[in-house]
């Protein structure tokens, strides 16, 4: 089963990184449900601005950790580069 690493942009302009098996479902949870992350609950609405596929939970978690250590500028560069490829 594939996992996805994703980045959300919050209402306040901050960025949130997470992993999931189902991106649309998780985005809905972040925006409407109590199962969304505590961080995003007070920063709604959030929008999906980046996602990448990972082969399993382990690689997704490692990539999430790597991205979370990026500076904001480096995260925005990753997002921009991904949009140029699409």
N, C-alpha and C positions, 0 to 999 in steps of 0.2 A: 504494500500500500504506500503510495506516495505521500510525502509531507511537503508543506510549503513554508517558506520563510517569507514573512510579509512586513511591510512598513506602512504605518498609518500616519496621516497628518491630522492632528487634533485641531479643534476650533481655535485654540490659542497659538497655533503655529508650531507647536512642539511635535516631535516625531516619536512614535512608539513602534517597537519591533517585537514580533512574536512568531510562533509556529502553529500550524494547524494541519489537519487533513482536508478540511472543507472551508475554503476561503470565504465564499458568500455567507455561509452559516455563521462563521466566526465574526465577520464584519457586522452582521445583523446583531449578534450578541453584544458586541462592543457598543453598538448604537442604541439598543433598546432593552437589553436584559440585564439582570443582576449577575449573570455569569460572565459578563465582560470584565476586563481587568479593572482593578480599583483605580489605576492611573487614568484610564480613559473615561470612566464614569463621570468625572467632574469636568471633562474636556470635550463633551459631545457637542455637535456631531463630529465623527471622525470619517475620513475617506481613505480608501486604499490608494496608495501611490506607487507601490512596488511589490512584486512577488517573484519568487524564484522557486523552482522545483528542487526537492531533495529526495534521494532514493529511500531514506528511512528516517526514523525519529532521531537516531544518534547523529547522523550527518546534519540534519536540520537543526538540532540543538547546538551543535558545534558552530555551525554557521551563524545562528542567532547570536550566540555569545560573541563571535568575532565582530559582527555588525554592531552590536551594542557597545563595543569598545571604540568604534569609529567616532571621530568628531562629527559634528553636524555637517560641516562642509564636505567631509568625505562621504557621508551618507547621501547628501544631495548630489554629489558627483556620481555615485553608484546609480542613483535613480535616473539621472540625466543620461548616462551611458546606456542604460537598459532601454530607455525610450528611443534612443537613436537606432538600436538594433531592431526593434519591433517594426 
